[in-house]
Amino acid sequence: MSDTATIRLPDAKITTFAGESLAQTLYRVPVTLCLEGELGVGKTTFLQGFAKKLGVSNHLTSPTYALEQRYATQRYGELLHLDLYRLTPQEAAAIVETSDDHPGIRCIEWSNRLPAELCTPDIAITLQEDTDGLLHTRLLTAHFNDMRIPREDEVHQWREQVQLPACICEHCDVVAAVCDHLAQHFLSAAHVLRPQALHRAAQLHDLLRFVDFNGKQPAHQPPITDATWGHWHTLKKQYPDTHEAAAAHFLQERGYDGIAEIIAPHGLNTANPPDMTIEQKLLFYADKRVMFTQVVSIEERFADFKERYSEGKETDFTRHWYSEVQTMEKELFPNGAPSSQWLLGEKTTKSSTE
């Protein structure tokens, strides 16, 4: 299952911003990025933003005459930029094949010059004029083929397999609904992201939540049978870690490394890494806005968190919890926190998110 996102690009500034945002949804290297679109639709402008966010110090230029340019990135090795515009299909195939073993990021403009059998990008970007709109804009469509995404039936199969309580399933589904709305909001603001991968990660983020229960009947849960406790004990020996790391390990074993990476930092057992992807950020935030199955403010969630884990008292851990969530909320919504109704896609009065 591939992932697809479409956004509008009204001008060059937003096109550059969209390129920057692509750098925040990379999950592995090597990776090949192919760009298609007619002359003047913004392919190089998009790549300039992408390269800038990757830490490329030199200004990326079109390599039309030099055929290729190479740039050093901060984290992903070398960025190789190829332009096939002036080449025949045979010439294009020859130059691309010489770089098939490129260990970093390979960006190919005018990839439609390639024979179809050689055009199998990890990420495909298409830019085109928006002929349906009243205003002059461009459309960018991103197809992600570099991450395996579980099917819906696999989600339900795994939930049954681990005997995940219905209330936790419901919590995950509410978080997924919030993530869906967040994804649409950020796509409308020209952030390139992976909506389907985010949705599945949200559905699965607490798949092994019970490994943190420590043999005690958790609050707000239906009574747990001895048979279920026994089953969880077996799974806990297989995944002897926090529930975030356990769920990530479970998915990695099944070949869903990208989904595992989105899930791994969603909790508060470690500080948020400085290089979180946009999907990791949105899942982290959505989870902190859902208390059981109710969407609440972070203040309400914080109050419940203190009551359950520190008898209503502030501790270093609860202060860390609140600080992490506040920081993320301010980063995602610098003009003010969205309302609970807005996060569920409900119509509200004008807010700072508009």
TILUM-890275 format. One record per residue (C-alpha): residue number from 0; residue in one letter; x, y, z. Coordinates in nm, 3 decimals. Example, Ala and Ser with C-alpha at 12.3 -4.5 7.8 and 13.67 -1.06 7.14 Angstrom:
2
0	A	1.230	-0.450	0.780;
1	S	1.367	-0.106	0.714;
//
This chain:
354
0	M	0.000	0.000	0.000;
1	S	0.146	0.336	-0.104;
2	D	0.076	0.677	0.045;
3	T	-0.037	0.985	-0.148;
4	A	-0.065	1.354	-0.063;
5	T	-0.181	1.648	-0.274;
6	I	-0.123	2.015	-0.189;
7	R	-0.171	2.353	-0.358;
8	L	0.125	2.581	-0.431;
9	P	0.012	2.940	-0.495;
10	D	0.360	3.088	-0.535;
11	A	0.735	3.022	-0.530;
12	K	0.764	3.092	-0.156;
13	I	0.512	2.823	-0.072;
14	T	0.675	2.586	-0.323;
15	T	1.007	2.631	-0.141;
16	F	0.831	2.573	0.193;
17	A	0.675	2.252	0.060;
18	G	1.021	2.131	-0.041;
19	E	1.149	2.204	0.308;
20	S	0.863	2.004	0.457;
21	L	0.953	1.697	0.251;
22	A	1.282	1.682	0.441;
23	Q	1.075	1.624	0.758;
24	T	0.921	1.301	0.633;
25	L	1.228	1.097	0.541;
26	Y	1.263	0.756	0.703;
27	R	1.557	0.590	0.533;
28	V	1.843	0.621	0.289;
29	P	1.929	0.546	0.020;
30	V	1.622	0.706	-0.133;
31	T	1.539	0.808	-0.489;
32	L	1.316	1.109	-0.547;
33	C	1.176	1.159	-0.899;
34	L	1.017	1.485	-1.014;
35	E	0.791	1.536	-1.314;
36	G	0.623	1.846	-1.452;
37	E	0.644	2.087	-1.742;
38	L	0.893	2.372	-1.765;
39	G	0.838	2.647	-1.509;
40	V	0.611	2.460	-1.266;
41	G	0.862	2.480	-0.980;
42	K	1.056	2.154	-0.972;
43	T	1.392	2.317	-0.901;
44	T	1.234	2.566	-0.659;
45	F	1.086	2.273	-0.466;
46	L	1.424	2.097	-0.456;
47	Q	1.594	2.414	-0.336;
48	G	1.372	2.414	-0.028;
49	F	1.432	2.042	0.020;
50	A	1.810	2.081	0.002;
51	K	1.810	2.383	0.233;
52	K	1.622	2.192	0.504;
53	L	1.866	1.903	0.468;
54	G	2.147	2.141	0.558;
55	V	2.295	2.187	0.211;
56	S	2.505	2.503	0.235;
57	N	2.535	2.571	-0.139;
58	H	2.243	2.705	-0.340;
59	L	2.099	2.419	-0.543;
60	T	2.082	2.506	-0.913;
61	S	1.944	2.328	-1.216;
62	P	2.209	2.089	-1.352;
63	T	2.057	2.095	-1.704;
64	Y	2.391	2.157	-1.872;
65	A	2.616	1.976	-1.625;
66	L	2.367	1.684	-1.602;
67	E	2.439	1.634	-1.233;
68	Q	2.534	1.823	-0.918;
69	R	2.640	1.685	-0.581;
70	Y	2.580	1.841	-0.239;
71	A	2.663	1.739	0.118;
72	T	2.369	1.712	0.360;
73	Q	2.394	1.717	0.740;
74	R	2.243	1.375	0.812;
75	Y	2.176	1.182	0.493;
76	G	2.509	1.176	0.313;
77	E	2.537	1.315	-0.038;
78	L	2.246	1.460	-0.232;
79	L	2.281	1.379	-0.603;
80	H	2.075	1.604	-0.833;
81	L	2.021	1.480	-1.190;
82	D	1.838	1.661	-1.473;
83	L	1.730	1.451	-1.773;
84	Y	1.555	1.727	-1.970;
85	R	1.792	1.736	-2.268;
86	L	1.851	1.361	-2.285;
87	T	1.699	1.086	-2.497;
88	P	1.545	0.791	-2.311;
89	Q	1.859	0.587	-2.383;
90	E	2.090	0.862	-2.257;
91	A	1.871	0.917	-1.952;
92	A	1.877	0.546	-1.871;
93	A	2.255	0.534	-1.902;
94	I	2.321	0.821	-1.662;
95	V	2.064	0.703	-1.408;
96	E	2.196	0.346	-1.409;
97	T	2.547	0.470	-1.322;
98	S	2.405	0.612	-0.997;
99	D	2.184	0.320	-0.893;
100	D	2.413	0.246	-0.600;
101	H	2.413	0.604	-0.470;
102	P	2.414	0.570	-0.088;
103	G	2.243	0.899	-0.007;
104	I	1.956	1.094	-0.161;
105	R	1.915	1.088	-0.540;
106	C	1.687	1.352	-0.695;
107	I	1.595	1.306	-1.062;
108	E	1.423	1.590	-1.250;
109	W	1.237	1.505	-1.571;
110	S	1.218	1.140	-1.470;
111	N	0.951	1.091	-1.740;
112	R	1.243	1.083	-1.985;
113	L	1.331	0.741	-1.845;
114	P	1.197	0.414	-1.989;
115	A	0.901	0.305	-1.775;
116	E	1.081	0.000	-1.635;
117	L	1.356	0.221	-1.490;
118	C	1.125	0.477	-1.331;
119	T	1.055	0.317	-0.992;
120	P	1.112	0.597	-0.741;
121	D	1.085	0.569	-0.366;
122	I	0.913	0.909	-0.368;
123	A	0.751	1.052	-0.682;
124	I	0.669	1.422	-0.700;
125	T	0.447	1.560	-0.975;
126	L	0.388	1.933	-1.021;
127	Q	0.127	2.068	-1.260;
128	E	-0.084	2.373	-1.327;
129	D	-0.419	2.375	-1.146;
130	T	-0.656	2.410	-1.441;
131	D	-0.971	2.378	-1.228;
132	G	-0.904	2.658	-0.983;
133	L	-1.017	3.018	-1.028;
134	L	-0.680	3.145	-0.909;
135	H	-0.347	3.062	-1.072;
136	T	-0.198	2.789	-0.854;
137	R	-0.010	2.468	-0.899;
138	L	-0.078	2.125	-0.761;
139	L	0.185	1.899	-0.611;
140	T	0.116	1.529	-0.574;
141	A	0.353	1.313	-0.371;
142	H	0.347	0.935	-0.399;
143	F	0.542	0.754	-0.127;
144	N	0.656	0.402	-0.214;
145	D	0.935	0.373	0.043;
146	M	0.732	0.260	0.343;
147	R	0.515	-0.049	0.387;
148	I	0.178	0.033	0.542;
149	P	-0.038	-0.233	0.710;
150	R	-0.387	-0.303	0.581;
151	E	-0.693	-0.232	0.795;
152	D	-0.757	-0.603	0.842;
153	E	-0.403	-0.650	0.974;
154	V	-0.467	-0.384	1.239;
155	H	-0.775	-0.573	1.363;
156	Q	-0.597	-0.908	1.340;
157	W	-0.308	-0.786	1.557;
158	R	-0.543	-0.630	1.812;
159	E	-0.720	-0.964	1.848;
160	Q	-0.391	-1.152	1.855;
161	V	-0.259	-0.957	2.155;
162	Q	-0.604	-0.936	2.320;
163	L	-0.597	-0.558	2.330;
164	P	-0.884	-0.428	2.547;
165	A	-1.170	-0.260	2.359;
166	C	-1.118	0.066	2.549;
167	I	-0.759	0.091	2.424;
168	C	-0.872	0.009	2.070;
169	E	-1.125	0.291	2.099;
170	H	-0.857	0.528	2.230;
171	C	-0.633	0.446	1.931;
172	D	-0.921	0.503	1.690;
173	V	-0.997	0.846	1.837;
174	V	-0.628	0.938	1.816;
175	A	-0.635	0.824	1.450;
176	A	-0.937	1.050	1.383;
177	V	-0.753	1.346	1.538;
178	C	-0.445	1.261	1.330;
179	D	-0.659	1.256	1.016;
180	H	-0.779	1.610	1.083;
181	L	-0.430	1.730	1.172;
182	A	-0.296	1.580	0.850;
183	Q	-0.555	1.759	0.638;
184	H	-0.483	2.086	0.818;
185	F	-0.110	2.064	0.756;
186	L	-0.156	1.948	0.396;
187	S	-0.373	2.255	0.336;
188	A	-0.083	2.463	0.471;
189	A	0.153	2.305	0.212;
190	H	0.325	2.057	0.442;
191	V	0.414	1.741	0.253;
192	L	0.336	1.443	0.477;
193	R	0.210	1.083	0.476;
194	P	-0.157	1.077	0.581;
195	Q	-0.212	0.702	0.546;
196	A	0.104	0.608	0.737;
197	L	0.008	0.853	1.013;
198	H	-0.342	0.703	1.036;
199	R	-0.213	0.346	1.066;
200	A	0.053	0.445	1.320;
201	A	-0.218	0.609	1.532;
202	Q	-0.434	0.297	1.514;
203	L	-0.140	0.088	1.636;
204	H	0.046	0.321	1.872;
205	D	-0.085	0.152	2.191;
206	L	-0.097	-0.200	2.049;
207	L	0.112	-0.334	2.338;
208	R	-0.002	-0.081	2.600;
209	F	-0.053	-0.360	2.851;
210	V	0.321	-0.427	2.892;
211	D	0.324	-0.125	3.127;
212	F	0.039	-0.252	3.348;
213	N	0.275	-0.441	3.589;
214	G	0.020	-0.705	3.682;
215	K	-0.223	-0.461	3.844;
216	Q	-0.579	-0.395	3.734;
217	P	-0.547	-0.055	3.563;
218	A	-0.798	0.218	3.635;
219	H	-1.076	0.281	3.385;
220	Q	-1.037	-0.070	3.238;
221	P	-1.294	-0.352	3.242;
222	P	-1.191	-0.645	3.465;
223	I	-0.905	-0.842	3.310;
224	T	-0.924	-1.222	3.319;
225	D	-0.646	-1.447	3.443;
226	A	-0.616	-1.594	3.094;
227	T	-0.557	-1.250	2.945;
228	W	-0.301	-1.165	3.214;
229	G	-0.123	-1.489	3.129;
230	H	-0.123	-1.407	2.760;
231	W	0.013	-1.059	2.827;
232	H	0.282	-1.200	3.056;
233	T	0.402	-1.420	2.769;
234	L	0.407	-1.123	2.533;
235	K	0.587	-0.908	2.788;
236	K	0.869	-1.164	2.806;
237	Q	0.889	-1.147	2.427;
238	Y	0.885	-0.764	2.426;
239	P	1.054	-0.662	2.756;
240	D	1.039	-0.287	2.715;
241	T	0.804	0.010	2.743;
242	H	0.485	-0.010	2.540;
243	E	0.616	0.235	2.278;
244	A	0.933	0.036	2.211;
245	A	0.740	-0.293	2.234;
246	A	0.490	-0.189	1.966;
247	A	0.775	-0.066	1.745;
248	H	0.956	-0.400	1.786;
249	F	0.634	-0.591	1.706;
250	L	0.593	-0.398	1.379;
251	Q	0.960	-0.421	1.282;
252	E	0.937	-0.800	1.307;
253	R	0.660	-0.786	1.045;
254	G	0.847	-0.558	0.807;
255	Y	0.676	-0.229	0.895;
256	D	0.987	-0.037	0.996;
257	G	0.854	0.307	0.897;
258	I	0.533	0.269	1.099;
259	A	0.744	0.146	1.390;
260	E	0.960	0.458	1.365;
261	I	0.654	0.685	1.376;
262	I	0.524	0.507	1.687;
263	A	0.850	0.474	1.884;
264	P	0.872	0.829	2.032;
265	H	0.501	0.889	2.096;
266	G	0.529	0.840	2.473;
267	L	0.718	1.023	2.745;
268	N	0.971	0.767	2.860;
269	T	1.245	0.959	2.679;
270	A	1.280	1.319	2.566;
271	N	1.157	1.398	2.216;
272	P	1.447	1.364	1.970;
273	P	1.541	1.693	1.799;
274	D	1.490	1.552	1.450;
275	M	1.136	1.417	1.478;
276	T	0.947	1.371	1.153;
277	I	0.616	1.549	1.098;
278	E	0.427	1.220	1.142;
279	Q	0.602	1.154	1.473;
280	K	0.514	1.504	1.593;
281	L	0.149	1.481	1.494;
282	L	0.102	1.139	1.656;
283	F	0.275	1.255	1.974;
284	Y	0.051	1.561	1.995;
285	A	-0.273	1.385	1.903;
286	D	-0.215	1.118	2.167;
287	K	-0.165	1.386	2.434;
288	R	-0.494	1.552	2.341;
289	V	-0.697	1.231	2.383;
290	M	-0.782	1.121	2.738;
291	F	-0.919	0.769	2.704;
292	T	-1.168	0.839	2.422;
293	Q	-1.233	1.208	2.490;
294	V	-1.050	1.492	2.317;
295	V	-0.939	1.738	2.584;
296	S	-0.694	2.022	2.637;
297	I	-0.339	1.944	2.745;
298	E	-0.422	2.107	3.081;
299	E	-0.708	1.859	3.135;
300	R	-0.489	1.570	3.023;
301	F	-0.210	1.690	3.253;
302	A	-0.444	1.702	3.553;
303	D	-0.557	1.344	3.488;
304	F	-0.197	1.234	3.436;
305	K	-0.092	1.377	3.775;
306	E	-0.388	1.214	3.949;
307	R	-0.315	0.868	3.806;
308	Y	0.064	0.866	3.830;
309	S	0.158	1.096	4.118;
310	E	-0.154	1.125	4.340;
311	G	-0.226	1.472	4.208;
312	K	0.119	1.607	4.294;
313	E	0.366	1.767	4.058;
314	T	0.691	1.575	4.019;
315	D	0.992	1.608	3.794;
316	F	0.834	1.353	3.564;
317	T	0.494	1.526	3.543;
318	R	0.662	1.862	3.486;
319	H	0.868	1.704	3.209;
320	W	0.545	1.562	3.061;
321	Y	0.377	1.901	3.056;
322	S	0.684	2.081	2.921;
323	E	0.725	1.835	2.634;
324	V	0.362	1.865	2.527;
325	Q	0.356	2.244	2.562;
326	T	0.668	2.275	2.348;
327	M	0.518	2.055	2.078;
328	E	0.187	2.242	2.084;
329	K	0.361	2.578	2.043;
330	E	0.570	2.443	1.755;
331	L	0.271	2.300	1.568;
332	F	0.030	2.583	1.653;
333	P	0.231	2.901	1.723;
334	N	-0.084	3.116	1.711;
335	G	-0.262	2.922	1.983;
336	A	-0.384	2.577	2.073;
337	P	-0.670	2.431	1.866;
338	S	-0.996	2.354	2.041;
339	S	-1.103	1.998	2.112;
340	Q	-1.396	2.037	1.870;
341	W	-1.164	2.155	1.594;
342	L	-0.935	1.855	1.642;
343	L	-1.229	1.628	1.564;
344	G	-1.315	1.824	1.251;
345	E	-1.627	1.979	1.400;
346	K	-1.739	2.325	1.298;
347	T	-1.643	2.588	1.553;
348	T	-1.618	2.962	1.576;
349	K	-1.316	3.130	1.420;
350	S	-0.999	3.017	1.594;
351	S	-0.624	3.068	1.580;
352	T	-0.589	2.760	1.360;
353	E	-0.775	2.921	1.071;
//
